[in-house]
Amino acid sequence: SVVNQTLQNVEIIIVDDGSTDGSTDICKNYAEKDSRIIYFKKENEGLAAARQDGMERASGEYIGFVDSDDWLELNMYERMYSVAKEENADVVFCNAFLDEDVKDKIHLEPGVYDRERIEKEILPRSLAGLTPKGANSVIRWCNWLRLYKRSLIEENNLSFNRKFRRSQDLQLTFETALFAQKYVSLNDEYLYHNRTQNNVSSLSRGYTKNHWKLTRPLIDTLYNDVNNYKKQDLSYNMHLCAFFFAVSCCRNEYELSSFPKKQKIKLLDEIARDNVVQNALPYIDSSKLNKFFRAIYDGLKGGSGASVYMSYKKHLFFVNKYKPFARKLMSNKLVEKIHSLLK
């Protein structure tokens, strides 16, 4: 789907991050047939390092990313590049199908954003935000949904931290927004296919060992970015960002792990007692969170893995207890609605 793009004048950089499954032969075969392909094999370091190795070798005017298990609409780069040139944009942002044909939600209203709108509408939600119903309104931070002007990256010395192993895309997404002067949202155009539900081998699914320890360095980097950015106070959004990361890591330990209760509590304790979490909580109004986030908030506020465990358990108990009743109620309402329409 990359070599067959309608935009043919592209440079295709394949970073083989220590593959062991026969990908090397496939990549070499493509490189031999297509002079646009630059093939580079290296020892496995993880996604952030692979992205950085690709960026360092890029010579194009704009840079995009494609993950190895995904694919593109054939006009994706022609569409995004034409808009980028027309608007002289630093960043162009599209949307994705989840698997074959499920459209992801709109994260950012379509349109052209100048610097004032970037600061007001994009920068805060690049970290985190709250919907009216108390969920996270963060703008999806995947690099593969964006085209970045290479000069923006190089002139501001932006790069991936090679050591990041979780949610590493957020760093470049946020840092480019800090410097971008024009940002175009094509978020109502679905140009990318993100393999999710059927991709059981994806590293972003299932239990992650040392999830909090792997995420913590990214949180520190983002806090440092926010503190150094003097034009705007983004501290509230950063505190929310840290909280939502903590929630994600709590879910990893409570729901996705198969450990016994004692070990789960020990792992949850590392999150709950961390200063970055405890420092963030006072800035968050828990009354504006939905029931799930409020439950984890209360557990984290208790300051221990045991309090998180009990809050999580209590929340799931009520959800599981009343879910059948809610489904039956909704079903009855739906039947009544259908009857009224038929009449």
C-alpha positions in Angstrom: 0.0 0.0 0.0 3.0 2.3 0.3 4.8 1.5 -3.0 1.4 1.7 -4.8 0.6 5.2 -3.6 -0.8 7.6 -6.2 1.9 10.0 -5.1 4.8 8.2 -6.6 7.6 10.7 -5.8 8.2 9.4 -2.3 11.2 8.1 -0.4 10.4 4.8 1.4 12.6 4.0 4.3 12.1 0.5 5.8 13.6 0.2 9.3 14.0 -3.5 10.1 14.2 -3.5 13.9 15.8 -6.9 14.4 13.1 -9.0 12.8 13.3 -12.8 13.1 10.2 -13.9 11.1 11.4 -13.7 7.5 10.6 -10.0 7.0 14.2 -9.4 6.0 13.9 -11.4 2.8 10.6 -9.7 1.9 12.1 -6.2 2.5 15.2 -7.0 0.5 13.1 -8.3 -2.4 11.1 -5.0 -2.5 14.2 -2.9 -2.3 15.8 -4.7 -5.2 12.7 -4.0 -7.4 12.0 -0.4 -6.3 14.7 2.3 -6.3 12.7 4.5 -4.0 13.2 2.1 -1.1 16.0 2.5 1.4 16.3 -0.7 3.6 18.0 -0.6 6.9 18.4 -3.5 9.4 19.5 -3.0 12.9 19.4 -4.7 16.3 16.1 -4.5 18.1 15.7 -1.3 20.2 12.0 -0.7 20.0 9.6 1.5 18.1 11.0 4.9 19.3 14.5 4.1 18.2 13.2 2.7 14.9 11.2 5.8 14.2 14.3 8.0 15.0 16.5 5.9 12.7 14.0 6.5 9.9 13.8 10.2 10.5 17.6 10.6 10.5 17.7 9.0 7.0 14.8 11.0 5.6 15.5 13.6 2.9 11.9 14.4 1.9 10.0 17.6 2.4 7.5 15.9 4.7 7.8 12.8 6.9 5.1 10.2 7.6 5.1 6.9 9.4 3.5 3.5 8.8 3.5 0.7 11.3 4.3 -2.8 10.0 0.9 -4.3 10.7 -1.2 -1.5 9.1 -2.0 -0.3 5.6 -2.9 2.9 3.7 -5.6 4.1 1.3 -3.7 4.4 -2.0 -4.3 8.2 -2.2 -3.4 8.9 1.4 -0.1 10.7 0.8 -1.2 12.5 -2.4 -4.2 13.9 -0.5 -2.2 14.9 2.6 0.8 16.3 0.7 -1.4 18.4 -1.6 -3.1 20.0 1.4 0.3 20.5 3.1 1.7 22.3 0.1 -1.5 24.4 -0.5 -1.6 25.6 3.1 2.2 25.5 3.8 1.3 23.4 6.8 3.7 22.2 9.4 1.4 19.2 10.3 -1.5 17.5 8.5 -3.7 15.2 10.5 -6.1 12.6 9.0 -8.2 9.7 10.5 -8.1 6.0 10.5 -10.3 2.9 9.9 -10.0 0.4 12.7 -9.4 -2.8 10.9 -11.4 -3.0 7.7 -14.2 -0.5 7.9 -14.9 0.8 11.4 -14.3 4.5 11.5 -12.5 6.0 14.4 -14.2 9.0 16.1 -13.5 12.6 15.0 -10.7 13.8 17.4 -10.2 17.3 15.9 -12.7 19.3 13.9 -11.6 19.5 10.3 -10.1 22.8 9.2 -7.0 25.0 9.1 -5.5 26.0 12.5 -3.3 29.0 12.7 -1.0 29.5 15.7 -3.7 31.1 17.9 -6.0 28.1 17.3 -3.2 25.6 17.8 -2.6 27.1 21.3 -6.2 27.2 22.2 -7.6 24.0 20.6 -4.8 21.6 19.9 -1.9 22.0 22.4 -4.0 21.3 25.6 -5.8 18.3 24.1 -2.5 16.9 22.7 -1.8 16.0 26.3 -5.3 15.4 27.8 -8.7 17.0 28.4 -12.2 16.1 29.6 -15.3 15.5 27.7 -18.7 16.7 29.2 -19.2 13.1 30.2 -15.9 12.9 32.1 -13.8 10.9 29.6 -10.4 11.8 28.1 -10.7 14.1 25.1 -7.1 13.7 24.1 -6.4 14.1 20.4 -5.2 10.7 19.1 -1.4 11.0 19.1 -0.4 8.3 16.6 2.4 9.5 14.3 1.0 7.5 11.4 -2.0 9.8 11.2 0.2 12.8 10.5 2.6 14.3 7.9 5.3 16.5 9.5 7.3 19.1 7.7 10.9 17.9 8.1 12.3 21.4 8.5 10.1 21.9 11.6 11.6 18.8 13.1 15.2 19.6 12.2 15.1 23.4 13.0 13.7 22.7 16.5 16.0 19.7 17.2 13.0 17.4 17.8 13.6 13.7 18.1 12.4 10.5 19.7 13.9 9.4 22.9 15.3 6.0 21.9 14.7 4.6 25.4 10.9 5.1 25.3 9.0 1.9 25.1 5.4 2.8 25.7 3.2 5.6 24.1 6.4 6.9 22.5 4.5 8.6 19.6 3.1 11.2 22.0 6.5 12.9 22.4 6.8 14.0 18.7 3.1 14.7 18.4 3.1 17.1 21.3 6.5 18.7 20.6 5.7 19.4 17.0 2.5 21.1 18.1 4.6 23.3 20.4 6.4 24.8 17.4 3.9 24.4 14.5 2.6 27.6 13.0 -0.1 26.0 10.8 -1.9 22.7 11.4 -4.4 21.2 9.1 -7.0 18.7 10.3 -8.4 16.2 7.7 -9.8 14.2 10.6 -13.0 13.5 8.7 -11.1 11.7 6.0 -10.2 8.1 6.7 -7.0 7.4 4.9 -5.2 4.9 7.2 -6.1 1.4 8.3 -5.1 0.5 11.8 -5.2 -3.2 12.6 -6.6 -3.6 16.1 -9.2 -6.2 17.0 -7.8 -9.0 14.9 -4.1 -8.2 15.6 -3.5 -10.4 18.7 0.3 -10.2 18.2 0.4 -6.4 18.5 2.6 -5.1 21.2 0.0 -2.5 22.2 -2.5 -5.2 23.2 -2.5 -7.6 26.2 -0.5 -7.3 29.4 2.6 -5.2 29.5 5.3 -6.1 32.0 6.7 -3.0 33.9 4.1 -0.8 32.3 4.4 2.0 34.8 8.3 2.0 34.8 8.2 2.1 31.0 5.7 5.0 30.9 7.3 7.1 33.7 10.2 8.5 31.6 7.8 9.8 29.0 5.7 11.5 31.7 8.9 13.2 33.0 9.8 14.4 29.5 6.3 15.8 28.9 6.4 17.6 32.2 9.7 19.1 31.3 8.3 20.3 27.9 5.4 21.9 29.6 7.6 23.6 32.3 9.9 25.0 29.6 7.0 26.3 27.4 6.5 29.8 28.7 3.9 31.1 26.3 1.0 29.1 27.8 0.1 27.3 31.0 -0.5 23.7 30.1 0.1 22.3 33.7 -3.6 21.3 34.2 -3.6 19.3 31.0 -0.3 17.7 32.0 -1.6 16.7 35.4 -4.6 15.1 33.6 -2.2 13.4 31.2 -0.2 11.9 34.1 -3.5 10.7 35.8 -4.8 9.0 32.7 -1.5 7.3 32.2 -1.7 6.1 35.8 -5.2 4.8 35.1 -4.0 2.9 32.1 -1.2 1.3 34.1 -3.6 0.4 36.9 -5.9 -1.3 34.4 -2.9 -3.2 33.0 -2.1 -4.6 36.5 -5.7 -5.2 37.7 -7.5 -6.4 34.6 -4.9 -7.6 32.1 -2.5 -9.5 34.5 -3.1 -13.0 35.8 -1.1 -12.4 39.0 -2.5 -13.3 42.4 -4.1 -10.5 44.5 -1.0 -9.9 46.6 1.3 -9.3 43.6 -1.3 -7.1 41.9 -1.5 -4.9 45.0 2.3 -4.6 45.0 2.4 -3.5 41.4 -0.5 -1.1 41.9 1.4 0.3 44.9 4.3 1.5 42.7 1.8 3.6 40.8 -0.3 4.9 43.7 2.8 6.0 45.8 4.6 7.7 42.9 5.1 11.4 43.6 4.1 12.3 40.0 0.7 10.8 40.6 0.1 12.2 44.0 1.2 15.7 42.9 -1.2 15.6 39.9 -4.3 14.5 41.8 -5.0 17.8 43.7 -5.4 19.6 40.4 -8.1 17.3 39.1 -11.8 17.8 40.0 -12.9 14.2 40.5 -16.6 15.3 40.3 -16.0 15.9 36.5 -14.7 12.4 35.9 -16.9 9.5 34.8 -17.6 6.7 37.2 -14.7 4.6 36.1 -12.1 7.3 36.3 -13.6 8.6 39.6 -13.2 5.1 41.1 -9.5 4.9 40.1 -9.0 8.5 41.3 -10.4 7.6 44.7 -8.1 4.6 44.9 -5.0 6.5 43.9 -5.9 9.3 46.3 -5.8 6.6 49.0 -2.1 6.4 48.3 -1.7 2.6 48.2 -2.0 -0.4 45.9 -4.6 -1.8 48.3 -6.8 1.2 48.0 -6.6 1.1 44.2 -7.4 -2.6 44.2 -10.5 -2.2 46.4 -11.8 0.8 44.4 -11.3 -1.1 41.2 -13.0 -4.2 42.5 -15.9 -2.2 43.9 -16.4 -0.4 40.6 -16.4 -3.7 38.6 -18.8 -5.3 41.1 -21.4 -2.6 40.5 -20.8 -2.6 36.7 -21.2 -6.4 36.5 -24.2 -6.5 38.9 -26.3 -3.9 37.1 -25.2 -4.4 33.5 -27.8 -7.2 32.8 -30.5 -5.0 34.2 -29.4 -2.0 32.1 -29.3 -4.2 29.0 -32.8 -5.5 29.7 -34.0 -1.9 30.3 -32.5 -0.7 27.1 -33.9 -3.6 25.2 -37.4 -2.9 26.5 -37.1 0.8 25.6 -35.9 -0.2 22.1 -38.9 -2.5 21.6 -41.3 0.2 22.8 -39.6 2.7 20.3 -40.0 0.2 17.4 -43.7 -0.4 18.3 -44.4 3.4 18.4 -42.7 3.9 15.0 -44.7 1.0 13.5 -47.9 2.6 14.8 
